[in-house]
């Protein structure tokens, strides 16, 4: 059965792509969750207009995220953390901690945009990657300092 995906589904396809799936998967999973629609000749004709609209929205989002990325280049965050034996942290700095600091600085970004290869477990200066859009990324400086109150 051919279906048109309404949003990207990992392992299956991208948004507004025609894919072939089994009948049961389409009827029991995709259609009830409104993730896809049946690829009829009429819906295939509408697909081009839907793609054009989606590309226009994506282009608008991209330009707004590019402007935000320019602003974020100058941002420097500081997080004070408890330290044990020199420079090792008791816990670790996670994406949600960085997202909370960004909110305090006036940038309301979800923790999912913060890309950390691994949790931060030591004092120092870090360059944190923010994936704002699939084509736009920004970097902010993060200073992890010792919390002097023991």
C-alpha positions in Angstrom: 0.0 0.0 0.0 1.3 3.4 -0.9 1.0 6.2 1.7 2.1 9.8 1.9 3.8 10.6 5.2 2.5 13.7 7.0 5.7 14.0 9.1 9.1 12.4 9.2 9.2 8.9 10.6 12.7 7.6 11.4 13.4 4.4 9.4 10.5 4.9 7.1 10.8 8.2 5.3 10.6 12.0 5.3 7.6 14.3 5.4 5.5 14.4 2.3 7.3 11.4 0.8 5.4 8.5 -0.8 6.4 5.2 0.7 5.2 1.6 0.4 4.1 -0.1 3.6 2.1 -3.1 4.6 -1.7 -2.7 4.9 -1.7 -3.6 8.6 1.0 -1.1 9.5 -0.9 1.6 7.7 -4.3 0.9 9.1 -3.2 0.0 12.7 -0.4 2.5 13.2 0.0 5.3 10.7 -3.6 6.2 10.0 -4.9 6.2 13.6 -2.0 8.5 14.7 -2.5 10.8 11.7 1.0 10.2 10.5 0.1 9.3 6.9 -2.7 9.4 4.3 -3.5 7.1 1.5 -1.7 7.9 -1.7 -4.6 8.2 -4.1 -4.3 9.9 -7.6 -5.9 13.0 -6.1 -3.7 13.2 -3.1 -0.6 12.7 -5.3 -1.6 15.8 -7.2 -2.0 17.8 -4.0 1.4 16.5 -2.9 3.2 19.1 -5.0 1.3 22.1 -3.5 1.9 20.7 0.0 5.6 20.3 -0.7 5.8 23.9 -2.0 4.0 25.2 1.2 6.3 23.1 3.4 9.4 24.4 1.7 8.2 28.0 2.1 7.6 27.4 5.9 11.0 25.7 6.2 12.7 28.6 4.5 11.0 31.1 6.8 12.0 29.1 9.8 15.5 28.8 8.6 16.0 32.5 8.2 14.6 33.2 11.6 16.9 30.6 13.1 19.8 32.0 11.2 19.1 35.4 12.8 18.9 33.7 16.2 22.2 31.9 15.6 23.9 35.3 14.9 22.7 36.6 18.3 23.8 33.4 20.1 27.4 33.7 18.8 28.0 36.4 21.5 26.3 34.5 24.4 28.5 33.3 27.2 26.9 31.2 30.0 28.3 30.5 33.4 27.2 27.5 35.6 28.5 27.1 39.1 28.8 23.5 40.2 30.0 21.7 43.3 33.5 20.3 42.9 35.4 17.4 44.5 39.2 17.1 44.6 40.2 19.9 42.2 38.3 20.1 38.9 36.0 17.1 39.0 32.3 17.8 39.4 30.1 15.9 41.9 27.4 15.5 39.3 27.5 16.5 35.7 26.1 19.3 33.5 23.4 18.1 31.3 21.5 19.6 28.3 18.6 20.6 30.5 21.0 22.6 32.7 22.3 24.5 29.7 18.8 25.0 28.4 17.7 26.5 31.8 20.7 28.9 31.6 19.7 29.9 28.1 16.2 30.6 29.3 17.6 32.8 32.1 19.6 34.7 29.4 16.3 35.3 27.5 16.5 32.6 24.9 13.6 30.2 25.2 15.1 27.1 23.6 14.2 23.5 24.2 16.7 21.1 25.7 16.6 19.0 22.6 18.5 21.7 20.6 21.5 21.3 22.9 23.9 18.8 21.4 26.2 17.3 24.0 28.3 14.3 23.0 28.7 13.4 26.7 27.8 15.1 30.0 30.2 17.7 31.3 32.0 16.4 34.4 34.9 18.9 34.9 35.5 22.6 35.3 36.5 24.7 32.3 35.3 26.4 29.2 33.2 24.5 26.7 31.9 25.3 23.2 28.3 24.0 23.1 26.6 23.2 19.9 22.9 24.1 19.4 21.1 22.5 16.5 18.4 25.1 16.0 17.1 23.8 12.6 18.2 20.9 10.5 20.4 23.3 8.5 21.2 25.9 11.2 23.5 25.4 14.2 25.0 27.8 16.6 27.7 27.6 19.3 27.7 29.2 22.7 30.4 29.4 25.3 29.8 27.7 28.6 32.0 28.3 31.6 31.8 25.7 34.4 33.1 27.2 37.6 33.4 26.0 41.1 30.6 26.7 43.6 32.6 28.1 46.5 29.9 27.5 49.1 30.8 24.2 50.6 
